[in-house]
Amino acid sequence: MGCHAAGRVTRRPCHAAGRHAASCHAAVRHRAAPSRGRPSCRRPSRGIPCACVVAMSEQADRLKERTFRFALDVVELTRTFPAEEPGPTVRRQLAKAATSVGANYRAACRARSHADFTSRIGIVAEEADESVYWLDVAAGVKLTRSSELPRLQQESCELTAIFSRAVGTARRNGQRRR
């Protein structure tokens, strides 16, 4: 959706062209205005930021920060792995999967179409699930004594649940468009 930069809301390309794309609201439930019974959002093409776009942007920003923090924390954790096998293999695979979650989520947020978003968010869910696997391997073979491992396992499970649900929602919304 929109991005916040120094307190400003930037508009998506469909808004810059002076039209309000229905796709901008595909994944957002509108609240009815109390007195009029119609959506409370405004069309950005009229110069007023859409409240639902701003709310989704804030949620997207929180997930971007959360996935970034997850990647940094996993990289820190992998530094505690031993130099002998399977340490290097798990370190490499876990670091690749965990950092890919955030990178691919950022790419999904910049998708140019609904199909592109659905595809990219699917990759995010797969990478989050792969992170769960490699963290479980690290715990199973006791690669580290770090107290952060259980927290990161929980975080990876939560991220997997969030993005798996997003994939399902995106697919459902894509079917409604056809």
C-alpha positions in Angstrom: 0.0 0.0 0.0 1.3 3.5 0.7 4.6 4.2 2.3 5.4 6.6 5.1 8.4 8.8 4.5 9.0 11.6 7.0 5.4 11.8 7.8 4.1 11.8 4.2 2.0 9.2 2.6 3.1 8.4 -0.9 0.6 7.0 -3.4 0.6 3.9 -5.5 1.1 4.3 -9.3 -2.7 3.8 -9.8 -3.3 6.9 -7.6 -0.7 9.0 -9.4 -2.5 8.4 -12.7 -5.6 10.0 -11.1 -7.6 6.8 -10.8 -8.4 4.8 -7.8 -7.8 1.1 -8.4 -10.2 -1.3 -6.8 -7.2 -3.6 -6.2 -5.9 -1.1 -3.6 -8.8 -2.2 -1.3 -8.9 -5.9 -2.2 -7.5 -7.0 1.1 -9.0 -4.3 3.3 -12.3 -4.4 5.1 -13.9 -1.0 5.1 -15.6 0.4 8.2 -18.9 2.0 7.5 -19.2 5.6 8.3 -21.4 5.9 11.4 -24.0 8.3 9.8 -24.0 7.4 6.1 -23.4 3.7 6.0 -20.7 3.9 3.3 -17.0 3.2 3.5 -15.1 5.7 5.5 -12.2 5.8 3.2 -11.6 8.7 0.8 -10.2 8.3 -2.7 -6.5 9.4 -2.8 -7.1 10.6 -6.4 -9.0 13.5 -4.8 -6.0 14.5 -2.7 -7.2 12.9 0.6 -5.3 9.8 1.8 -7.4 6.8 2.2 -7.6 5.8 5.8 -7.5 2.1 5.0 -4.4 2.5 2.9 -2.6 4.3 5.7 -3.7 1.6 8.2 -2.4 -1.2 5.9 0.8 0.8 5.4 1.4 0.9 9.1 0.7 -2.8 9.4 3.1 -3.5 6.5 5.7 -1.3 8.1 5.4 -3.2 11.4 5.8 -6.5 9.5 8.8 -5.1 7.6 10.4 -4.2 10.9 9.5 -7.5 12.5 11.0 -9.5 9.6 14.1 -7.4 9.6 14.6 -7.9 13.4 14.0 -11.6 12.9 16.8 -11.7 10.3 19.2 -9.8 12.4 18.5 -12.0 15.5 18.9 -15.2 13.5 22.3 -14.0 12.1 23.4 -13.2 15.6 22.3 -16.7 16.7 24.2 -18.4 13.9 27.4 -16.8 15.1 27.2 -19.0 18.2 27.2 -22.3 16.1 30.3 -24.5 16.2 32.8 -24.5 13.3 32.4 -28.3 12.8 29.6 -29.9 10.8 26.6 -29.6 10.9 27.3 -26.1 12.2 28.4 -24.5 9.0 25.6 -26.1 6.9 22.8 -25.1 9.3 24.3 -21.7 9.7 24.3 -21.0 6.0 20.9 -22.5 5.3 19.3 -20.8 8.3 20.8 -17.4 7.5 19.7 -17.6 3.9 16.1 -18.6 4.8 15.7 -16.1 7.7 17.1 -13.1 5.7 15.0 -14.1 2.7 11.8 -13.7 4.7 12.3 -10.0 5.2 13.7 -9.4 1.7 10.9 -11.2 0.0 8.3 -9.5 2.1 9.6 -6.1 1.1 9.4 -7.2 -2.5 5.8 -8.4 -2.0 4.9 -5.0 -0.7 6.2 -3.5 -3.9 4.3 -6.0 -6.2 2.9 -4.5 -9.4 -0.2 -6.7 -9.6 -2.3 -8.9 -7.4 -0.9 -12.0 -9.0 2.7 -10.8 -8.4 1.8 -10.1 -4.7 0.3 -13.5 -4.3 3.3 -15.2 -5.8 5.8 -13.2 -3.7 3.9 -13.6 -0.4 3.9 -17.4 -1.1 7.7 -17.3 -1.3 7.8 -15.4 2.0 5.6 -18.1 3.7 7.9 -20.9 2.3 11.0 -19.1 3.5 9.5 -18.6 7.0 8.6 -22.3 7.1 12.2 -23.2 6.1 13.4 -21.0 8.9 11.3 -23.0 11.3 12.9 -26.2 10.0 16.5 -25.0 10.3 15.8 -23.6 13.8 14.3 -27.0 14.8 17.4 -28.7 13.4 19.7 -26.4 15.4 17.7 -27.2 18.5 17.6 -30.9 17.8 21.3 -31.3 17.4 22.1 -28.8 20.2 24.2 -26.5 18.0 23.9 -23.6 20.5 23.2 -23.0 24.2 21.8 -19.6 23.4 18.6 -18.6 25.3 17.5 -16.9 22.1 16.8 -20.1 20.3 13.3 -20.9 21.8 12.2 -17.3 21.2 13.4 -17.4 17.6 11.6 -20.7 17.1 8.4 -19.1 18.4 8.9 -16.0 16.2 9.5 -18.1 13.1 6.3 -20.1 13.8 4.3 -16.9 14.2 5.7 -15.4 11.0 4.9 -18.6 9.1 1.3 -18.5 10.4 1.0 -14.8 9.4 2.3 -15.3 5.9 0.5 -18.6 5.3 -2.7 -16.9 6.2 -1.8 -14.0 3.9 -1.3 -16.4 1.0 -4.7 -18.0 1.5 -6.4 -14.6 1.7 -4.5 -13.3 -1.4 -5.6 -16.4 -3.3 -9.2 -16.1 -2.2 -9.2 -12.4 -3.2 -7.6 -13.3 -6.6 -10.4 -15.8 -7.3 -13.1 -13.2 -6.5 -11.6 -10.9 -9.1 -12.1 -13.4 -11.9 
